[in-house]
């Protein structure tokens, strides 16, 4: 089988295996739309609080909006209470057209862990089982439910095998692992050997019916190829590598299918940033969008000549016109 290939998640068929990960504060519908345009086969919303969703928080609901050009997407939810997670899953189905619901078992942020969610679930695979079971039961087979988790809590508590077993037993249609522990955060190296072991374990347990997706340290087309070859995961999830670089999907697909990488002209990269800004303005209005776009344009401008001076203009930008002035040499 070619390294670039279709993937099935339960009853959902996807054309390829290059995914955009759920990235807090980043993977809103504006960014997902640009990634879809650049060749992402599937994308996840940033994590949505089950507690906020069941309290009808408007901001939380906005996080779930579908991008107009997304053929399929997943809403990722987090929470520590099985009943609330089940209610949140029902709300997702009522208010969105998402093709999949993903459960966050990997976020290492303290405030998420305090609510017994995110990486806290790696400490208690039995509780993870209860949460996944509740969500699977709530969706009644209408969409597949998937789970993302980490290696474990810390180097003394590596629990990926127990988490995978709990997820499969509870009815998860796919599992994703970020190859770091909660204690590592985003430091150190992602453990691809464990990812490879997870693939073997899940295939054995599920008879090959449940796909495994890999996350962590995929920053370039070469990284993606190496992950697919060395771990045998069914799909690669790009996270930080795609920030300001949605063409990572374009280049990776080309590399996996043709063995070549065509460099993207700087102008094209900046134009993608402005399309993202335009979508942000539609969703949030100009003031909020321009503030949000500062970190994004800092990422888009990485490596440009005179980028330090350019960044000063970016972080002071208040209007779309300010951004146009800053990037006048590239438009």
N, C-alpha and C positions, 0 to 999 in steps of 0.2 A: 504493500500500500504506500502511496505517495505520502510524504511528510505533511503536505497540505491536503486535507481531506474533509468530507462532511462528518458531522457528529449528530448522534441522536441522544436527546435527554428525555427519557420516557417517550411520550407521544409527540415530542417536539423535534422536528428535523431542521438542522442548521446547515448552510451550504459549505461552511469551512470551520477551521479550528483556531482562529485568532480572535481572542476575546479582550474586551476592556473590563478591567476589574472594578469593583465598587470602591471608589476613592472618596473619602469624606472631604467635603468642601471643593470637590473638583468635578466628579462625574454627573453633573446636572445635564439637563436635556440639551443645552447649547453645546457643551463639549462632546456629548455622545453623538450629536448630530454630525459634527465635524469628523469624528472618528468613523462613523458609518460611511460618510462620504469618501473617506480615505481607505475604506476596505475592511473595517472591523466587522466580523461576522456576527457578533453578539455582544451586548453590553449590559452592565448591571447599574442600577441607580446607586447613589451613595446611600449609606445605611439609614433606614427610617425607623424611628423609635415606635415600638408597639404601644407604649404608654401614651405618647403624644397623639398617635393616630386614633386611638380609641377615645381620646378626649376632643376629637375634632379640631386639632391644631391646624390652622390654615397653611402655615409655613411648611409643616410636615407634609401636608397633602401635595403642595407644589413640587416637592422633591420627587414625586412619583410620576410627573408628567412625561408622556411619551414624546420623543422627537418625531417630527413629521416624516422623516425618511428612514425611521427604524422599522425593519421588516419584523424583527422580534427583539424583545428586551425582557430583563428580569428586574423585579423590585426586591431589594434586599431589606429584610426586617431584623431588628434585634430586640431582645428583652429577656428577662429572667423568669417570667411567670407564664407557664404553659397556657392557661386560660386566656390571658391577655394576648399572647402570641396568636392563638387560634382566632380570636376576635379580629385582630389586626389583619390576619390573612384573608378573612371574609371581606373586610373593608377594601383591601387591595383589589379583590376580584369584583367587588361592586363598583368601585370608582375608577378603575383603570382597565386597559385592554392588555395588561402584561401577560406574556406567554409562560412565565415561570416565577416562582417565589423562592428566594434564596434566604437561608438563615445564617446570620453572622455569628460564628463561633471563634472569631480570630482577632477582633479589635483589642489592642493592648492598652487603650487609654483608661486611666484610673476611674473616671466618672462612669464609664460603661461597665467596668468590672465591679464597681460598688453595687450596681443593680443586678449582679449575678448574671450578667450577659457577656457577650464577646468572648475574650480568652478565658474568662472565669469558667466557661463551660468545659474547657479542657481539663479542669481540676475535678470535674464531676460528670463523667460520661453517662452516668445513669440519669442525671438531670437533663443532659443533652437529648437522651433518648425520649424523655417525657415531652420535651419541647417539640422535637421533630414529629413525634407521634400525634401530638395535639394539632399541629399545623397540617399534617397529611390528612388527618381525619376531617379537619375543617374545610379543606378545599375539595373534598369528595371526588378526587380524580380529574377535576376540571383542568388543572395545570400541574406540571411536575413540581415537586418541592426538592430543593437541593441544599447542601450545607457546605460552608467554608470554615475550616478550622486551621489551627497552627500545630506545630510539632508536639507542643505540650506547654506546661506552665514555665518550667525552667529546665536546666540540664539534668536535674535530679528527678524530674517528673515528666518523662517523655510518654505521652499518652495517645499518640496518633492512631495506634492500632485499636485501642478501646473506643476512641471517638468514631473511627470508621465503622467499627462493628455496630456501635449504637445507632449510627445514622442509617446503615443498611437495614438493620433489624426494624427500625421505625418506619421504613418505607421511602427513604431518600432516593431520588432518581439519578443523582450524581454527587460526587464529593470533590471539593477543591482543597488543596493544602498549600499554605504558605510555609515554606521550609525553615521557619525560625520559631523559637519559643517566644512566649509572652515576655520573658525577662530580657530577651535580645532586642525587642522592639523592631527597629529597622537597621540595627547595627550588625556587624559580623557578616558571615556568609550564610546564604540559604542552603540547607542540607538537601541536595538533590539525590544523595544515596537513599535517604529516607523516603523521598518521593518515589523513587524506583521500587522500593520495598512496598510502599503503599499500593502502587499499581498492581503488583503481583498479588498482594493480599486481597484487594477488592475484586480482582478478576476471579480469584479462587472462590471467594465467598459468594459472588453473584453469578458465577458461571459466565462471566464476560458481558453481562447485560448492563452493568453500571459503569459509566465512564468516569475517569479521574482527570482532573484539570490541575495544572501546575502553576504556582505563583511564587514570586520571589527571585530577584536577580535576573529578570528578563528585560534587558535594556536595549538590545540591538537585534537585528535579524540573525546574526551569528549565534547570539545567546539562545534565541528561540529554537534554532536548528539543533543546537547542542542539547537543549532540554528535551526536545522531542526524541532525539537519537539515544541519549543516555538514560532517560527515565521511562520512555515509552508512554508518557502521558497522552491522553486523547486530544488535549487542547492546551495552548499556552495562554496565560492571562497576563496582559501588560498592565502595569499600574503607573508607578512614577516615571517609567521610561517613555510613556506616551504624553506626559505633560509638556505642552508647548511643542509637541512632536507627533501629531496625529498621523504623519506620513510614515511612521514606524510600521503601521499596518500595510501600507502600499509596498514599502520596501521589503518587508518580511515575506509577504505573499510572493513577490517577484523572486526573492532569493530561494524560497522553498520550491518554487515551480520551475525556475529557469537557471538558478545558480548565479544570477547577476544582481547587482544593486545599482539602480539609477539614482544619482544624487538629485535632490530636489532643489531648484533654484531658491535663493533667499527670498525673492519677491513673492514666490508662490507660498512660501511658509508664512510670510507676513500677511498676505491676502487671506489665508485661512484664519489667522488671528482676528482679522477684521470681520470675517463672516461670523465667527464666534461672538464677537462683541455685538454685532447686529442682533443676533438671537438673544443675547443677554438683555439688550435694551428692550426688545419685545416683551420679555418675561418680567423684567424688574424696573423698567424706566431708566432714563439716561444716567441719573446721579448714582443710583445703587449699582448699575451695570458697570459704569466706568471705574468705580472703586473696586469691584470684584475683579475687573479685567487687569488690574495692576499686576497681580502675581502671575497672571496668565501671560501677559505681554513680556514680563521679565523672563519667563520660560521660553517664549517664542524668540526672544532676541539673544538668547544664550549663544555665545561664540561669534556674534557679529562684531565687525570692526567698530571700535569706539563704544562698545556695549556698556561700559561703566557710566559714561556721560548720558547715554541713552536711557539707562535705568533711572537716573535722577529725574529725567523728564517724565518717565512712565509713572513713577510713584507719586508724582505731583499732578497727574492728569485728572481732570474733573469732568471733561466733556469729550465727545467723540472727536470734535475738532482738535482738541489738545493731542489726542493720539495721532491724528492725521498730520499735525505739525511735527510731532516727534519722529514719525516714520516717513516724512515727505520724500526722502531719498530712496525709499524702497517701494513706493506705490506707483 
